[in-house]
Amino acid sequence: MDYEIELQTLINAMLLVSVSYLLGQWWRQNRFVKASARGIDPVGEAEVFLFQGKVRHAIRVLKAALDDEPGNMSVKVVLLRAFADGNYIREYSELAREVSEPLQGEPIWQQIQRTGREMEPDNPLYHC
């Protein structure tokens, strides 16, 4: 009888340790720390994610960067590329509308329009 109680206690303890270990692993893999807080350029990190095909990760990094610097145009341009790579048409269109005025006449705006026309051919924003 005592052996059964000790065995059950041991099993419970091992289960608790296993669950704690797995939760720790999950937390380390899924927590998000801004690139700037880690001393990393968010645009560079997002570019690496895009190269690896990890569009959602790139978008998360870029949106966090915009929280810190809402007017950062280079972040917005890379975010447009991430939206295009992920085929996020609505998000691309909204951000393109936001940057259209400051980028009007710039070569990058022409690229944004070309990409927008491929995604949404009937949107007049890309035909100005």
DSSP file with accessible surface (Angstrom, degrees, kcal/mol):
  #  RESIDUE AA STRUCTURE BP1 BP2  ACC     N-H-->O    O-->H-N    N-H-->O    O-->H-N    TCO  KAPPA ALPHA  PHI   PSI    X-CA   Y-CA   Z-CA
    1    1 A M     >        0   0  159      0, 0.0     4,-1.7     0, 0.0     5,-0.2   0.000 360.0 360.0 360.0 -45.0    0.0    0.0    0.0
    2    2 A D  H  >  +     0   0  115      1,-0.2     4,-2.4     2,-0.2     5,-0.2   0.851 360.0  55.6 -63.7 -33.7    2.8    2.4    0.9
    3    3 A Y  H  > S+     0   0  195      2,-0.2     4,-2.7     1,-0.2    -1,-0.2   0.876 104.5  52.8 -66.6 -36.3    4.5    1.6   -2.4
    4    4 A E  H  > S+     0   0  139      2,-0.2     4,-2.5     1,-0.2    -1,-0.2   0.914 111.0  46.4 -65.2 -41.1    1.4    2.5   -4.3
    5    5 A I  H  X S+     0   0   92     -4,-1.7     4,-2.5     2,-0.2    -2,-0.2   0.929 114.5  47.2 -67.2 -43.9    1.2    5.9   -2.6
    6    6 A E  H  X S+     0   0  123     -4,-2.4     4,-2.5     2,-0.2    -2,-0.2   0.904 112.8  49.5 -64.6 -40.5    4.9    6.6   -3.2
    7    7 A L  H  X S+     0   0  102     -4,-2.7     4,-2.6     2,-0.2    -2,-0.2   0.925 112.0  47.8 -65.0 -43.0    4.7    5.5   -6.8
    8    8 A Q  H  X S+     0   0  103     -4,-2.5     4,-2.6     2,-0.2    -2,-0.2   0.912 112.1  50.0 -65.0 -39.9    1.7    7.8   -7.4
    9    9 A T  H  X S+     0   0   83     -4,-2.5     4,-2.4     2,-0.2    -1,-0.2   0.916 111.5  48.9 -63.7 -43.2    3.5   10.6   -5.7
   10   10 A L  H  X S+     0   0   98     -4,-2.5     4,-2.6     2,-0.2     5,-0.2   0.924 111.3  49.2 -63.1 -43.0    6.5   10.0   -7.9
   11   11 A I  H  X S+     0   0   81     -4,-2.6     4,-2.5     1,-0.2    -2,-0.2   0.934 111.6  49.3 -63.5 -43.6    4.4    9.9  -11.1
   12   12 A N  H  X S+     0   0   84     -4,-2.6     4,-2.5     1,-0.2    -1,-0.2   0.908 111.2  49.5 -62.0 -41.9    2.7   13.1  -10.1
   13   13 A A  H  X S+     0   0   48     -4,-2.4     4,-2.4     2,-0.2    -2,-0.2   0.919 111.7  48.0 -64.2 -43.2    6.0   14.8   -9.4
   14   14 A M  H  X S+     0   0  114     -4,-2.6     4,-2.5     2,-0.2    -2,-0.2   0.904 111.6  50.8 -64.7 -39.3    7.4   13.7  -12.8
   15   15 A L  H  X S+     0   0  105     -4,-2.5     4,-2.6    -5,-0.2     5,-0.2   0.927 110.0  49.7 -64.0 -42.8    4.3   14.9  -14.5
   16   16 A L  H  X S+     0   0  119     -4,-2.5     4,-2.5     2,-0.2    -2,-0.2   0.924 111.7  48.0 -62.6 -43.9    4.5   18.3  -12.9
   17   17 A V  H  X S+     0   0   98     -4,-2.4     4,-2.5     2,-0.2    -2,-0.2   0.927 112.3  49.8 -63.4 -42.7    8.2   18.6  -13.9
   18   18 A S  H  X S+     0   0   63     -4,-2.5     4,-2.6     2,-0.2    -2,-0.2   0.927 111.9  47.1 -62.8 -45.0    7.4   17.6  -17.5
   19   19 A V  H  X S+     0   0   69     -4,-2.6     4,-2.7     2,-0.2     5,-0.2   0.923 112.1  50.4 -64.5 -42.5    4.5   20.1  -17.7
   20   20 A S  H  X S+     0   0   69     -4,-2.5     4,-2.2    -5,-0.2    -2,-0.2   0.922 111.5  48.5 -61.2 -43.3    6.7   22.9  -16.3
   21   21 A Y  H  X S+     0   0  142     -4,-2.5     4,-2.4     2,-0.2    -2,-0.2   0.939 112.5  47.6 -62.2 -46.6    9.5   22.1  -18.7
   22   22 A L  H  X S+     0   0  110     -4,-2.6     4,-2.5     1,-0.2    -2,-0.2   0.898 110.9  51.0 -65.6 -39.0    7.1   22.1  -21.7
   23   23 A L  H  X S+     0   0  109     -4,-2.7     4,-2.6     2,-0.2    -1,-0.2   0.906 109.8  50.8 -64.5 -39.5    5.5   25.3  -20.6
   24   24 A G  H  X S+     0   0   20     -4,-2.2     4,-2.3    -5,-0.2    -2,-0.2   0.918 110.9  48.3 -62.9 -42.8    8.9   26.9  -20.3
   25   25 A Q  H  X S+     0   0   57     -4,-2.4     4,-1.8     2,-0.2    -2,-0.2   0.925 112.2  48.9 -62.4 -46.0    9.8   25.7  -23.8
   26   26 A W  H  X S+     0   0  146     -4,-2.5     4,-2.1     1,-0.2    -2,-0.2   0.932 110.6  51.0 -60.7 -43.0    6.6   27.0  -25.3
   27   27 A W  H  X S+     0   0  148     -4,-2.6     4,-1.9     1,-0.2    -2,-0.2   0.926 109.4  49.6 -62.7 -44.9    7.0   30.4  -23.6
   28   28 A R  H  < S+     0   0  134     -4,-2.3    -1,-0.2     1,-0.2    -2,-0.2   0.862 115.9  43.7 -63.5 -34.4   10.6   30.8  -24.9
   29   29 A Q  H  < S+     0   0  142     -4,-1.8    -1,-0.2    -5,-0.2    -2,-0.2   0.796 121.4  36.6 -80.8 -29.2    9.4   30.0  -28.5
   30   30 A N  H  < S+     0   0   76     -4,-2.1    -2,-0.2    -5,-0.2    -3,-0.2   0.551  86.9 100.9-108.7  -8.5    6.2   32.1  -28.5
   31   31 A R     <  -     0   0  128     -4,-1.9     2,-0.5    -5,-0.2    -4,-0.0  -0.444  63.1-139.2 -74.2 154.5    7.0   35.2  -26.6
   32   32 A F        -     0   0   72     -2,-0.1     2,-0.5    28,-0.0    -2,-0.1  -0.966  18.9-177.0-121.5 124.2    7.7   38.3  -28.6
   33   33 A V        -     0   0   58     -2,-0.5     5,-0.1     5,-0.0    -2,-0.0  -0.985  36.9-108.6-118.0 126.8   10.4   40.8  -27.8
   34   34 A K     >  -     0   0   68     -2,-0.5     4,-1.0     1,-0.1     3,-0.3  -0.200  21.1-125.9 -54.4 144.1   10.6   43.8  -30.1
   35   35 A A  T >4>S+     0   0    4      1,-0.2     5,-2.8     2,-0.2     3,-0.8   0.895 110.8  55.2 -58.8 -42.1   13.7   43.8  -32.3
   36   36 A S  G >45S+     0   0   63      1,-0.3     3,-1.2     3,-0.2    -1,-0.2   0.861 103.0  55.7 -63.4 -31.9   14.7   47.3  -31.1
   37   37 A A  G 345S+     0   0   77     -3,-0.3    -1,-0.3     1,-0.3    -2,-0.2   0.757 109.0  48.1 -70.6 -23.2   14.6   46.0  -27.5
   38   38 A R  G <<5S-     0   0  107     -4,-1.0    -1,-0.3    -3,-0.8    -2,-0.2   0.348 121.3-109.2 -95.5   4.7   17.1   43.3  -28.5
   39   39 A G  T < 5S+     0   0   74     -3,-1.2     2,-0.4     1,-0.3    -3,-0.2   0.780  77.0 131.2  75.3  26.2   19.3   45.9  -30.3
   40   40 A I      < -     0   0   69     -5,-2.8    -1,-0.3    -6,-0.1    -2,-0.2  -0.902  66.0-112.3-114.9 141.8   18.4   44.6  -33.8
   41   41 A D     >  -     0   0  100     -2,-0.4     4,-2.5     1,-0.2     5,-0.2  -0.581  23.9-149.4 -69.4 119.0   17.2   46.7  -36.7
   42   42 A P  H  > S+     0   0   18      0, 0.0     4,-2.7     0, 0.0     5,-0.2   0.869  95.2  53.0 -63.2 -34.2   13.6   45.7  -37.2
   43   43 A V  H  > S+     0   0   24      2,-0.2     4,-2.5     1,-0.2     5,-0.2   0.941 111.0  47.0 -66.0 -44.1   13.7   46.3  -41.0
   44   44 A G  H  > S+     0   0   29      2,-0.2     4,-2.0     1,-0.2    -1,-0.2   0.918 113.0  48.5 -62.4 -42.5   16.7   44.0  -41.3
   45   45 A E  H  X S+     0   0   32     -4,-2.5     4,-2.4     1,-0.2    -1,-0.2   0.924 111.7  49.5 -64.5 -41.7   15.1   41.3  -39.2
   46   46 A A  H  X S+     0   0    0     -4,-2.7     4,-2.8     1,-0.2    -2,-0.2   0.901 107.5  54.9 -64.2 -38.7   11.9   41.6  -41.2
   47   47 A E  H  X S+     0   0   67     -4,-2.5     4,-2.4     2,-0.2    -1,-0.2   0.908 108.2  49.2 -60.1 -41.5   13.9   41.3  -44.4
   48   48 A V  H  X S+     0   0   75     -4,-2.0     4,-2.0     2,-0.2    -2,-0.2   0.936 110.9  49.7 -63.8 -45.0   15.4   38.0  -43.2
   49   49 A F  H  <>S+     0   0   36     -4,-2.4     5,-3.0     1,-0.2     4,-0.4   0.914 111.1  49.4 -60.2 -42.1   12.0   36.7  -42.2
   50   50 A L  H ><5S+     0   0   12     -4,-2.8     3,-1.3     1,-0.2    -1,-0.2   0.911 108.5  52.9 -64.4 -40.0   10.7   37.6  -45.7
   51   51 A F  H 3<5S+     0   0  186     -4,-2.4    -1,-0.2     1,-0.3    -2,-0.2   0.882 110.4  48.5 -60.6 -36.3   13.7   35.9  -47.3
   52   52 A Q  T 3<5S-     0   0  103     -4,-2.0    -1,-0.3    -5,-0.2    -2,-0.2   0.477 119.1-112.7 -82.7  -2.7   12.8   32.8  -45.3
   53   53 A G  T < 5S+     0   0   56     -3,-1.3     2,-1.3    -4,-0.4     3,-0.2   0.640  75.0 135.5  80.3  14.7    9.2   33.0  -46.3
   54   54 A K     >< +     0   0   95     -5,-3.0     4,-2.0    -6,-0.2     5,-0.2  -0.557  18.7 161.1 -95.9  71.6    8.0   33.8  -42.7
   55   55 A V  H  >  +     0   0   23     -2,-1.3     4,-2.8     1,-0.2     5,-0.2   0.903  68.9  53.0 -62.8 -45.5    5.7   36.6  -43.7
   56   56 A R  H  > S+     0   0  187     -3,-0.2     4,-2.3     1,-0.2    -1,-0.2   0.893 109.5  49.8 -60.7 -38.7    3.6   36.6  -40.5
   57   57 A H  H  > S+     0   0   70      2,-0.2     4,-2.3     1,-0.2    -1,-0.2   0.916 110.9  49.7 -64.5 -43.1    6.8   37.0  -38.4
   58   58 A A  H  X S+     0   0    0     -4,-2.0     4,-2.6     2,-0.2     5,-0.2   0.929 110.7  49.7 -61.5 -43.9    8.0   39.9  -40.6
   59   59 A I  H  X S+     0   0   14     -4,-2.8     4,-2.8     1,-0.2     5,-0.3   0.921 109.8  51.0 -62.7 -42.2    4.6   41.6  -40.3
   60   60 A R  H  X S+     0   0  104     -4,-2.3     4,-2.0    -5,-0.2    -1,-0.2   0.931 111.7  47.2 -61.7 -44.0    4.7   41.2  -36.5
   61   61 A V  H  X S+     0   0    4     -4,-2.3     4,-2.0     1,-0.2    -2,-0.2   0.925 114.5  46.8 -62.9 -44.0    8.2   42.7  -36.3
   62   62 A L  H  X S+     0   0    0     -4,-2.6     4,-2.2     1,-0.2    -2,-0.2   0.897 110.4  51.0 -70.0 -38.8    7.3   45.6  -38.6
   63   63 A K  H  X S+     0   0  104     -4,-2.8     4,-1.4    -5,-0.2    -1,-0.2   0.898 109.9  50.9 -64.6 -38.3    4.0   46.4  -36.8
   64   64 A A  H  X S+     0   0   10     -4,-2.0     4,-1.2    -5,-0.3    -1,-0.2   0.895 108.7  51.9 -64.5 -38.5    5.9   46.5  -33.5
   65   65 A A  H  X S+     0   0    6     -4,-2.0     4,-2.5     1,-0.2     3,-0.2   0.887 107.0  53.0 -65.0 -37.6    8.4   48.9  -35.0
   66   66 A L  H  < S+     0   0   29     -4,-2.2    -1,-0.2     1,-0.2    -2,-0.2   0.801 100.5  61.3 -69.3 -27.0    5.6   51.2  -36.2
   67   67 A D  H  < S+     0   0  122     -4,-1.4    -1,-0.2     1,-0.2    -2,-0.2   0.894 112.7  37.9 -61.6 -38.6    4.3   51.2  -32.6
   68   68 A D  H  < S+     0   0   78     -4,-1.2    -2,-0.2     1,-0.2    -1,-0.2   0.848 135.5  20.3 -79.4 -37.6    7.6   52.8  -31.6
   69   69 A E    ><  +     0   0  108     -4,-2.5     3,-1.9    -5,-0.1    -1,-0.2  -0.705  66.0 177.7-134.7  81.6    8.0   55.0  -34.8
   70   70 A P  T 3  S+     0   0   91      0, 0.0    -1,-0.1     0, 0.0    -4,-0.1   0.744  81.8  50.7 -62.0 -21.7    4.7   55.5  -36.5
   71   71 A G  T 3  S+     0   0   61     -5,-0.0     2,-0.9     4,-0.0     3,-0.1   0.352  72.7 127.3 -97.8   7.6    6.2   57.8  -39.2
   72   72 A N    <>  -     0   0   37     -3,-1.9     4,-1.8     1,-0.2     3,-0.1  -0.505  38.4-171.1 -72.4 104.6    9.0   55.5  -40.2
   73   73 A M  H  > S+     0   0   54     -2,-0.9     4,-2.5     1,-0.2     5,-0.2   0.853  80.7  57.6 -69.2 -33.9    8.6   55.3  -44.0
   74   74 A S  H  > S+     0   0   65      1,-0.2     4,-2.1     2,-0.2    -1,-0.2   0.904 107.2  49.5 -66.0 -35.2   11.1   52.6  -44.5
   75   75 A V  H  > S+     0   0    1      1,-0.2     4,-2.6     2,-0.2    -1,-0.2   0.932 110.9  50.1 -65.8 -41.9    9.2   50.3  -42.1
   76   76 A K  H  X S+     0   0   22     -4,-1.8     4,-2.3     2,-0.2    -2,-0.2   0.894 109.1  51.3 -64.3 -39.3    6.0   51.0  -43.9
   77   77 A V  H  X S+     0   0   35     -4,-2.5     4,-1.9     2,-0.2    -1,-0.2   0.928 112.5  45.0 -66.3 -42.3    7.6   50.2  -47.3
   78   78 A V  H  X S+     0   0   11     -4,-2.1     4,-2.4     1,-0.2    -2,-0.2   0.895 110.6  55.2 -69.1 -34.9    8.9   46.9  -46.1
   79   79 A L  H  X S+     0   0    6     -4,-2.6     4,-2.8     1,-0.2    -2,-0.2   0.905 104.9  53.7 -63.9 -37.6    5.5   46.2  -44.5
   80   80 A L  H  X S+     0   0    4     -4,-2.3     4,-2.4     1,-0.2    -1,-0.2   0.925 108.5  49.4 -59.8 -43.2    3.9   46.8  -47.9
   81   81 A R  H  X S+     0   0   99     -4,-1.9     4,-2.9     2,-0.2    -2,-0.2   0.911 110.3  50.3 -63.5 -39.8    6.2   44.2  -49.3
   82   82 A A  H  X S+     0   0    0     -4,-2.4     4,-2.2     2,-0.2    -2,-0.2   0.926 109.9  50.4 -64.0 -42.5    5.3   41.8  -46.5
   83   83 A F  H  <>S+     0   0   10     -4,-2.8     5,-2.9     1,-0.2     4,-0.4   0.907 112.4  47.6 -61.3 -40.4    1.6   42.3  -47.2
   84   84 A A  H ><5S+     0   0   22     -4,-2.4     3,-1.2     3,-0.2    -2,-0.2   0.933 110.6  50.8 -66.1 -44.8    2.2   41.7  -50.9
   85   85 A D  H 3<5S+     0   0   89     -4,-2.9    -1,-0.2     1,-0.3    -2,-0.2   0.857 115.7  42.6 -60.9 -35.0    4.2   38.5  -50.2
   86   86 A G  T 3<5S-     0   0   28     -4,-2.2    -1,-0.3    -5,-0.2    -2,-0.2   0.409 111.3-121.9 -90.5   0.0    1.4   37.2  -47.9
   87   87 A N  T < 5 +     0   0  105     -3,-1.2     2,-1.4    -4,-0.4    -3,-0.2   0.870  53.1 159.8  59.3  40.1   -1.3   38.4  -50.3
   88   88 A Y     >< +     0   0   75     -5,-2.9     4,-2.4     1,-0.2    -1,-0.2  -0.694  10.3 173.4 -89.4  82.4   -2.9   40.6  -47.6
   89   89 A I  H  > S+     0   0   59     -2,-1.4     4,-2.7     1,-0.2     5,-0.2   0.914  70.3  47.3 -64.9 -48.3   -4.8   42.7  -50.2
   90   90 A R  H  > S+     0   0  150      1,-0.2     4,-2.5     2,-0.2    -1,-0.2   0.943 115.1  46.0 -61.4 -45.3   -6.9   44.8  -47.8
   91   91 A E  H  > S+     0   0   45      1,-0.2     4,-2.4     2,-0.2     5,-0.2   0.899 112.6  51.3 -65.5 -39.4   -3.9   45.6  -45.5
   92   92 A Y  H  X S+     0   0    5     -4,-2.4     4,-2.9     1,-0.2     5,-0.2   0.945 111.1  47.9 -61.4 -46.6   -1.8   46.4  -48.5
   93   93 A S  H  X S+     0   0   10     -4,-2.7     4,-2.3     1,-0.2    -2,-0.2   0.909 111.4  49.8 -63.1 -43.1   -4.4   48.8  -49.9
   94   94 A E  H  X S+     0   0  101     -4,-2.5     4,-1.7     2,-0.2    -1,-0.2   0.928 115.3  42.5 -62.9 -45.3   -4.9   50.6  -46.6
   95   95 A L  H  X S+     0   0   13     -4,-2.4     4,-2.1     2,-0.2    -2,-0.2   0.889 111.9  54.5 -70.7 -37.1   -1.2   51.1  -46.1
   96   96 A A  H  X S+     0   0    0     -4,-2.9     4,-1.2    -5,-0.2    -2,-0.2   0.915 107.7  50.7 -61.7 -40.8   -0.7   52.1  -49.7
   97   97 A R  H  X S+     0   0  128     -4,-2.3     4,-0.6    -5,-0.2     3,-0.4   0.913 109.4  51.9 -61.5 -40.8   -3.4   54.7  -49.4
   98   98 A E  H  < S+     0   0  107     -4,-1.7     3,-0.2     1,-0.2    -2,-0.2   0.881 117.2  36.6 -64.5 -38.3   -1.6   56.0  -46.2
   99   99 A V  H  X S+     0   0    1     -4,-2.1     4,-1.9     1,-0.2    -1,-0.2   0.515  92.0  92.9 -94.9  -2.9    1.8   56.4  -47.9
  100  100 A S  H  X S+     0   0   21     -4,-1.2     4,-1.0    -3,-0.4    -1,-0.2   0.908  85.9  46.9 -60.5 -44.0    0.6   57.5  -51.3
  101  101 A E  H >< S+     0   0  167     -4,-0.6     3,-0.8    -3,-0.2    -1,-0.2   0.964 114.7  42.8 -66.8 -51.4    0.8   61.3  -50.6
  102  102 A P  H 34 S+     0   0   77      0, 0.0    -1,-0.2     0, 0.0    -2,-0.2   0.822 121.8  41.6 -66.5 -25.3    4.3   61.4  -49.1
  103  103 A L  H >< S+     0   0   17     -4,-1.9     3,-2.6     2,-0.1     6,-0.5   0.483  80.8 131.5 -99.5  -2.3    5.7   59.0  -51.7
  104  104 A Q  T << S+     0   0   99     -4,-1.0    -3,-0.0    -3,-0.8     4,-0.0  -0.235  78.8  15.1 -53.2 129.9    3.9   60.5  -54.7
  105  105 A G  T 3  S+     0   0   65      1,-0.3    -1,-0.3     2,-0.1    -2,-0.1   0.290  99.3 118.7  88.3 -11.4    6.5   61.0  -57.5
  106  106 A E  S X> S-     0   0  104     -3,-2.6     4,-1.2     1,-0.1     3,-0.8  -0.607  74.1-121.2 -85.2 149.7    9.1   58.8  -55.9
  107  107 A P  H 3> S+     0   0   92      0, 0.0     4,-1.6     0, 0.0     3,-0.2   0.860 112.5  59.6 -57.9 -33.6   10.3   55.7  -57.7
  108  108 A I  H 3> S+     0   0   64      1,-0.2     4,-2.5     2,-0.2     5,-0.2   0.856  99.0  57.7 -65.8 -32.3    9.2   53.5  -54.8
  109  109 A W  H <> S+     0   0    3     -3,-0.8     4,-2.6    -6,-0.5    -1,-0.2   0.894 102.6  54.1 -64.6 -37.4    5.6   54.7  -55.3
  110  110 A Q  H  X S+     0   0  103     -4,-1.2     4,-2.4     2,-0.2    -1,-0.2   0.907 109.4  48.0 -61.9 -39.3    5.7   53.4  -58.8
  111  111 A Q  H  X S+     0   0   80     -4,-1.6     4,-2.6     2,-0.2     5,-0.2   0.914 110.0  51.9 -67.1 -40.7    6.8   50.0  -57.5
  112  112 A I  H  X S+     0   0    7     -4,-2.5     4,-2.6     1,-0.2    -2,-0.2   0.921 110.7  48.9 -61.2 -41.5    4.0   50.1  -54.9
  113  113 A Q  H  X S+     0   0   16     -4,-2.6     4,-2.8     2,-0.2    -2,-0.2   0.918 110.0  50.8 -65.0 -43.4    1.5   50.9  -57.7
  114  114 A R  H  X S+     0   0  106     -4,-2.4     4,-1.7     2,-0.2    -2,-0.2   0.944 113.5  44.7 -59.2 -47.1    2.8   48.0  -59.9
  115  115 A T  H  X S+     0   0   26     -4,-2.6     4,-1.8     1,-0.2    -1,-0.2   0.920 113.0  51.8 -63.8 -41.9    2.5   45.6  -57.1
  116  116 A G  H  X S+     0   0    0     -4,-2.6     4,-3.3    -5,-0.2    -2,-0.2   0.894 106.3  53.6 -62.1 -40.2   -1.0   46.9  -56.1
  117  117 A R  H  < S+     0   0   83     -4,-2.8    -1,-0.2     1,-0.2    -2,-0.2   0.871 107.7  51.5 -63.4 -35.3   -2.2   46.6  -59.7
  118  118 A E  H  < S+     0   0  157     -4,-1.7    -1,-0.2    -5,-0.2    -2,-0.2   0.889 118.5  37.2 -66.3 -37.3   -1.2   42.9  -59.7
  119  119 A M  H  < S+     0   0   30     -4,-1.8    -2,-0.2     1,-0.2    -1,-0.2   0.856 137.6  13.9 -81.4 -37.7   -3.1   42.3  -56.5
  120  120 A E    ><  +     0   0   61     -4,-3.3     3,-1.9    -5,-0.2    -1,-0.2  -0.666  66.0 179.1-143.2  76.5   -6.1   44.6  -57.1
  121  121 A P  T 3  S+     0   0   76      0, 0.0    -1,-0.1     0, 0.0    -4,-0.1   0.753  80.0  52.9 -59.5 -25.8   -6.3   45.6  -60.8
  122  122 A D  T 3  S+     0   0  154     -5,-0.0    -5,-0.1     3,-0.0     5,-0.1   0.453  77.8 111.8 -92.0   0.2   -9.5   47.7  -60.4
  123  123 A N    X   -     0   0   13     -3,-1.9     3,-1.4    -7,-0.2     4,-0.2  -0.621  58.3-152.3 -77.6 119.5   -8.3   49.9  -57.5
  124  124 A P  G >  S+     0   0   99      0, 0.0     3,-1.7     0, 0.0     4,-0.3   0.735  87.1  76.2 -65.7 -19.5   -7.9   53.4  -58.8
  125  125 A L  G >  S+     0   0   22      1,-0.3     3,-0.6     2,-0.2    -8,-0.1   0.844  95.6  49.0 -58.4 -32.5   -5.2   54.2  -56.2
  126  126 A Y  G <  S+     0   0    1     -3,-1.4    -1,-0.3     1,-0.2    -9,-0.2   0.402 106.3  56.7 -91.4   4.3   -2.7   52.2  -58.3
  127  127 A H  G <         0   0  106     -3,-1.7    -1,-0.2    -4,-0.2    -2,-0.2   0.255 360.0 360.0-116.3   8.4   -3.6   53.9  -61.6
  128  128 A C    <         0   0  106     -3,-0.6   -15,-0.0    -4,-0.3    -3,-0.0  -0.508 360.0 360.0 -72.9 360.0   -2.9   57.6  -60.7
